[in-house]
Amino acid sequence: MVRHTDSAFEPPSKEDLEAMSEFRYRLRRFLRFSENVTHIAGVTPLQYQLMLHVRGIPGRRWASVGELAERLQAAPNGTAALVSRCELAGLVVRKPGQADRRQVEVHLTRKGERLLNRLAALHKAEIKASGWLFR
């Protein structure tokens, strides 16, 4: 988090404010799109994000609860509860760590993988259509 004293920063220009407004507008439109398509698919936006982060950890196909908490910017106990809800829905499974049996790995199930692929394709198409990323 960036912290400034009132005298230590320069106020943003009109152009800066316009750019920040546009960014927030596009971000909110995308999040609203995401909320709609995830609900239609029968999951919450947080469940989708958790599945995305499980598969989005560089170099492997699983994530720890701590990594998921960081990616979601959530408390570890809240993330563990979200993992439990996803587990009950058949989207993920917990496994003991390969290298360290004390660590818990969160993996997608086949159902979770199929759902993630479908939702991620919709999200990617929306981002491409907006001309925002994936150029």
Backbone bond lengths (Angstrom), bond angles and torsions (degrees), N, CA, C in turn:
res aa  C-N    CA-C-N  psi(-1)  N-CA   C-N-CA  omega(-1)  CA-C   N-CA-C  phi
1 M - - - 1.443 - - 1.520 108.39 -
2 V 1.319 116.51 135.44 1.451 122.13 178.89 1.514 108.84 -87.85
3 R 1.324 115.63 132.15 1.466 120.64 178.66 1.523 108.02 -123.56
4 H 1.305 115.55 135.53 1.462 121.29 179.33 1.515 109.21 -135.24
5 T 1.309 115.00 150.01 1.458 118.47 168.23 1.516 106.53 -88.16
6 D 1.297 117.73 157.20 1.459 121.33 -177.04 1.520 113.08 -55.73
7 S 1.312 117.33 -34.19 1.458 119.92 -176.69 1.524 112.54 -87.36
8 A 1.328 118.49 -6.70 1.458 120.76 -172.88 1.522 114.51 -96.05
9 F 1.320 119.06 2.33 1.452 118.24 -179.10 1.523 111.13 -133.77
10 E 1.312 113.45 155.75 1.459 120.81 179.54 1.529 108.31 -94.45
11 P 1.317 118.12 133.43 1.469 119.19 179.70 1.528 110.71 -62.93
12 P 1.318 117.07 148.38 1.465 120.09 179.76 1.534 110.97 -68.52
13 S 1.330 113.98 150.75 1.464 119.93 176.61 1.528 109.18 -78.60
14 K 1.312 116.24 169.77 1.470 121.44 175.58 1.526 109.82 -58.16
15 E 1.328 116.95 -40.91 1.465 121.18 178.97 1.534 111.16 -64.13
16 D 1.330 115.71 -39.68 1.468 119.58 176.38 1.522 110.82 -60.61
17 L 1.325 116.22 -45.83 1.465 120.76 -179.78 1.521 110.95 -63.68
18 E 1.326 117.43 -40.55 1.466 120.58 177.11 1.521 110.91 -62.77
19 A 1.342 117.02 -43.51 1.463 120.73 179.52 1.529 110.91 -64.64
20 M 1.337 116.92 -42.64 1.464 120.02 178.65 1.525 111.04 -65.49
21 S 1.320 116.52 -39.35 1.458 120.34 177.56 1.530 110.51 -62.60
22 E 1.328 116.64 -44.86 1.469 120.90 179.32 1.528 110.85 -62.56
23 F 1.334 116.24 -42.76 1.458 120.36 178.56 1.528 110.85 -60.23
24 R 1.354 116.28 -48.67 1.465 119.95 -179.41 1.523 111.31 -63.44
25 Y 1.330 116.92 -38.19 1.465 121.44 178.15 1.531 110.55 -62.24
26 R 1.331 116.68 -49.46 1.472 120.09 -179.87 1.521 111.32 -64.34
27 L 1.319 115.55 -40.29 1.458 119.71 178.11 1.523 110.65 -62.00
28 R 1.317 118.02 -46.15 1.470 121.66 -179.80 1.516 111.63 -64.64
29 R 1.348 117.01 -40.40 1.472 119.44 176.74 1.513 110.93 -60.62
30 F 1.339 116.28 -43.03 1.461 120.23 179.06 1.529 110.59 -64.80
31 L 1.323 117.45 -43.94 1.464 119.95 179.57 1.519 111.57 -63.82
32 R 1.325 116.85 -37.39 1.471 119.96 176.89 1.524 110.35 -64.66
33 F 1.326 116.97 -43.77 1.459 121.19 175.02 1.534 109.47 -55.80
34 S 1.339 116.42 -48.12 1.453 121.55 -178.22 1.525 111.45 -61.17
35 E 1.326 116.64 -42.90 1.465 120.55 177.71 1.525 110.62 -58.79
36 N 1.319 116.85 -44.17 1.463 120.85 -178.35 1.523 112.07 -65.32
37 V 1.348 117.95 -49.68 1.469 119.15 -175.46 1.522 111.88 -70.50
38 T 1.327 118.10 -32.43 1.464 118.04 178.73 1.527 110.60 -70.39
39 H 1.325 116.62 -40.89 1.469 118.99 178.37 1.521 110.92 -63.32
40 I 1.324 117.88 -40.97 1.464 121.53 177.28 1.527 110.42 -60.26
41 A 1.341 116.06 -36.49 1.470 120.73 179.90 1.533 112.58 -77.89
42 G 1.340 117.21 -7.41 1.454 120.40 176.14 1.516 115.33 92.43
43 V 1.334 117.08 14.70 1.462 120.55 175.89 1.523 109.01 -127.45
44 T 1.315 115.14 166.72 1.460 119.66 176.80 1.533 109.08 -88.36
45 P 1.328 116.58 160.48 1.466 118.36 175.02 1.535 112.41 -56.86
46 L 1.334 117.97 -36.81 1.472 120.18 178.43 1.522 112.05 -66.85
47 Q 1.325 117.35 -37.22 1.465 119.42 177.03 1.525 110.18 -64.00
48 Y 1.337 116.73 -41.80 1.466 120.14 176.24 1.530 110.31 -61.27
49 Q 1.325 116.81 -46.78 1.460 119.80 -179.19 1.528 111.16 -61.04
50 L 1.313 117.03 -40.65 1.458 120.07 178.38 1.526 109.95 -61.06
51 M 1.330 117.79 -47.02 1.467 120.41 179.06 1.529 110.94 -60.89
52 L 1.328 116.17 -42.50 1.458 121.06 179.02 1.527 110.44 -59.77
53 H 1.328 117.02 -44.50 1.455 120.07 -178.68 1.525 112.62 -71.59
54 V 1.321 117.70 -31.99 1.472 119.76 175.24 1.525 109.05 -57.20
55 R 1.314 116.45 -45.64 1.476 120.36 -177.83 1.517 113.04 -87.41
56 G 1.330 117.37 -13.85 1.453 120.24 -176.44 1.520 115.02 -91.93
57 I 1.320 118.05 0.18 1.466 120.12 176.37 1.531 107.53 -68.88
58 P 1.320 117.95 124.82 1.470 120.05 -177.31 1.530 113.04 -58.55
59 G 1.318 115.40 133.69 1.453 121.60 170.68 1.514 117.68 83.73
60 R 1.340 118.00 0.49 1.464 118.65 177.13 1.525 110.86 -156.86
61 R 1.331 115.32 173.27 1.466 121.35 -173.99 1.521 112.81 -108.88
62 W 1.315 118.14 21.16 1.466 122.30 -179.42 1.516 108.46 -146.74
63 A 1.340 115.52 169.55 1.462 121.11 177.58 1.521 108.59 -144.36
64 S 1.312 115.85 154.12 1.459 120.54 173.17 1.528 108.58 -86.03
65 V 1.307 116.54 161.83 1.467 120.66 177.28 1.528 110.09 -61.02
66 G 1.322 117.77 -39.08 1.456 121.48 178.13 1.525 112.37 -61.42
67 E 1.330 116.13 -42.85 1.472 119.74 177.58 1.522 110.59 -64.50
68 L 1.320 115.97 -40.85 1.465 119.81 179.52 1.527 110.24 -65.12
69 A 1.324 116.89 -40.96 1.465 120.36 178.10 1.528 110.41 -60.11
70 E 1.314 116.89 -43.07 1.472 120.82 178.51 1.529 110.84 -63.60
71 R 1.322 116.60 -47.02 1.467 120.24 -179.01 1.523 111.77 -63.77
72 L 1.326 116.77 -36.34 1.460 120.89 179.32 1.523 112.42 -84.74
73 Q 1.338 116.24 -9.15 1.467 121.78 -175.23 1.530 110.01 55.57
74 A 1.330 114.22 49.68 1.464 121.81 -176.96 1.522 109.23 -129.97
75 A 1.310 115.77 164.15 1.466 121.21 177.18 1.532 109.44 -69.90
76 P 1.336 117.57 143.05 1.469 119.73 179.62 1.530 114.00 -55.74
77 N 1.352 117.63 -39.16 1.476 118.20 -179.58 1.522 111.30 -68.08
78 G 1.327 117.97 -36.14 1.462 120.99 175.67 1.520 111.44 -67.66
79 T 1.329 116.01 -36.80 1.467 120.41 177.95 1.519 110.24 -67.76
80 A 1.321 117.09 -40.21 1.469 120.23 177.42 1.524 110.37 -61.40
81 A 1.334 117.32 -38.68 1.469 120.78 177.22 1.525 110.46 -66.11
82 L 1.328 117.78 -38.75 1.464 121.41 176.97 1.527 110.33 -64.57
83 V 1.331 117.01 -41.85 1.466 120.59 176.40 1.524 109.35 -59.70
84 S 1.326 117.51 -42.23 1.476 120.90 178.90 1.523 110.98 -61.44
85 R 1.332 118.01 -42.74 1.473 120.92 178.17 1.533 110.73 -64.55
86 C 1.320 116.54 -39.53 1.463 120.01 177.64 1.523 111.14 -67.08
87 E 1.323 115.56 -35.47 1.463 120.91 177.21 1.530 110.08 -64.41
88 L 1.332 116.76 -45.21 1.471 121.03 178.11 1.529 111.71 -62.13
89 A 1.330 116.51 -31.77 1.466 121.06 178.82 1.525 112.31 -81.28
90 G 1.335 117.00 -3.22 1.461 120.50 178.80 1.520 114.48 79.00
91 L 1.331 116.95 20.65 1.467 121.04 -176.72 1.525 112.88 -93.68
92 V 1.324 116.79 -32.00 1.462 121.49 -179.31 1.516 109.95 -136.49
93 V 1.316 114.56 165.97 1.458 121.81 174.46 1.525 107.46 -140.01
94 R 1.318 115.43 144.37 1.472 120.99 175.82 1.524 108.51 -95.11
95 K 1.323 115.43 139.50 1.463 121.37 177.64 1.526 108.76 -134.66
96 P 1.331 117.08 148.02 1.464 118.77 174.33 1.528 109.61 -63.91
97 G 1.323 116.66 146.67 1.455 121.09 -179.47 1.517 112.58 -61.85
98 Q 1.319 116.62 145.26 1.470 121.21 177.64 1.533 110.58 -70.31
99 A 1.337 116.25 -47.25 1.461 120.39 -177.29 1.530 111.74 -81.91
100 D 1.304 116.75 -36.72 1.468 122.53 -177.33 1.522 107.78 -133.45
101 R 1.322 116.62 106.76 1.469 121.49 -175.09 1.534 112.19 -63.62
102 R 1.341 117.34 -15.79 1.465 120.24 177.72 1.530 111.31 -76.69
103 Q 1.325 116.00 -24.61 1.463 119.92 179.92 1.525 109.25 -80.73
104 V 1.323 115.97 144.25 1.460 121.35 177.93 1.527 108.01 -106.33
105 E 1.320 115.23 128.01 1.457 121.71 176.66 1.524 108.37 -100.17
106 V 1.322 116.69 134.92 1.465 121.91 175.31 1.526 107.16 -102.94
107 H 1.334 115.45 121.84 1.464 122.43 -178.79 1.527 109.10 -119.51
108 L 1.316 116.56 150.18 1.463 120.17 172.60 1.521 109.70 -76.67
109 T 1.309 116.14 145.96 1.465 121.84 170.11 1.528 107.73 -84.30
110 R 1.316 117.09 174.50 1.483 119.37 175.10 1.522 110.39 -59.57
111 K 1.325 116.13 -42.31 1.465 120.44 177.99 1.529 110.40 -60.30
112 G 1.320 116.93 -46.06 1.460 121.63 179.12 1.518 111.72 -62.75
113 E 1.319 116.56 -41.10 1.471 121.88 179.09 1.531 111.12 -62.49
114 R 1.327 116.25 -46.03 1.478 119.91 179.07 1.526 110.86 -62.44
115 L 1.324 116.37 -45.69 1.458 120.64 -179.05 1.529 110.76 -65.11
116 L 1.326 117.07 -44.15 1.464 120.40 177.99 1.524 110.58 -59.13
117 N 1.316 117.27 -46.89 1.469 119.85 -178.83 1.521 111.47 -60.36
118 R 1.324 117.10 -41.90 1.469 120.41 179.28 1.532 111.03 -65.37
119 L 1.324 116.61 -47.98 1.464 120.07 -178.60 1.528 112.00 -68.54
120 A 1.327 117.20 -40.09 1.473 120.14 179.65 1.530 110.48 -64.62
121 A 1.328 117.87 -36.03 1.466 120.60 177.35 1.531 110.21 -63.79
122 L 1.324 116.89 -41.68 1.468 120.43 176.91 1.522 111.46 -64.01
123 H 1.316 116.69 -42.29 1.467 120.99 179.24 1.527 110.92 -65.12
124 K 1.324 116.33 -42.97 1.467 120.05 179.65 1.524 110.42 -62.65
125 A 1.330 116.83 -42.67 1.462 120.76 178.84 1.527 111.08 -62.80
126 E 1.321 116.86 -39.71 1.464 120.79 178.60 1.526 110.68 -65.31
127 I 1.306 116.46 -42.50 1.466 120.15 178.81 1.531 109.88 -64.42
128 K 1.328 116.97 -44.06 1.468 120.20 178.77 1.525 110.94 -62.24
129 A 1.326 116.65 -43.39 1.463 120.79 -178.77 1.524 111.63 -63.13
130 S 1.307 116.37 -30.47 1.457 119.67 179.76 1.534 111.91 -76.93
131 G 1.332 116.63 -13.97 1.455 120.77 -177.98 1.504 113.31 70.74
132 W 1.336 115.81 18.47 1.458 121.06 -172.31 1.526 112.07 -87.80
133 L 1.310 117.39 -48.84 1.471 122.96 -178.69 1.517 108.87 -135.75
134 F 1.313 116.66 -175.88 1.469 123.76 179.45 1.528 110.71 54.18
135 R 1.322 116.87 42.13 1.476 119.55 -179.65 1.490 111.15 -74.15
